[in-house]
Amino acid sequence: MSHNEKPAKFTGENFKTWQQKMLFYLTMLNMVKLLKDDPPIFKNDEEDAITAFNIVEAWNNFNFLCYNYILNSLSNELYEVYNIKKTTKELWESLNHKYKIEDVGAKKFLVAKFLNFVMVDSKVIVNQVQKFQLIIHGILTEGMDISESFQVVNIIEKLPPAWNDFKNYLKHKRKEMTVEDLIVRL
């Protein structure tokens, strides 16, 4: 991604991916600090009022830009929901809170999808294995660890009934296989 290439619009799905792309984009624009910082506050008796004023004005300008970069990367529906936030920090924290909580539900959904995945004889086996690998990849992306040997055993166990002889052959092999080795054999 180049510095002038904005992340795709966030529609409410794949928050983690969008968030990482937005963080990268804001880092390239040197604005990522605004996601955590509150506006600068100076006392009225400050000796150099002009400097204090300039600092606050610069912060307000950068906050305006960063805030709108984020808002404009939201879908129209989400824009309407989140444009009431006052600062970049408030906007970012609100999005983070809403969609990080939903990510917990996504983990449960992925695990259920993993456990309930069934391969059938009527479809091409390699396509089904690739679909299962995407589920595994989603689980790994969510930060849940699955060892490669566990992945191999699960793929073997989920092979359809017509593959029972091959399943038994693979189960009794002494040499441990990688997922890649297994896919080559399929």
MOCORUR-V933606 format. One record per run of one state. SS is the DSSP state (a for helix, b for strand, c for the rest). FROM is the first residue (numbers start at 1). LEN is the number of residues. If there is no record, write none. Layout:
SS,FROM,LEN / SS,FROM,LEN
//
This chain:
c,1,9 / b,10,1 / c,11,4 / a,15,14 / c,29,3 / a,32,4 / c,36,13 / a,49,23 / c,72,2 / b,74,1 / c,75,1 / a,76,7 / c,83,5 / a,88,29 / c,117,8 / a,125,17 / c,142,6 / a,148,10 / c,158,3 / a,161,11 / c,172,7 / a,179,7 / c,186,1
//
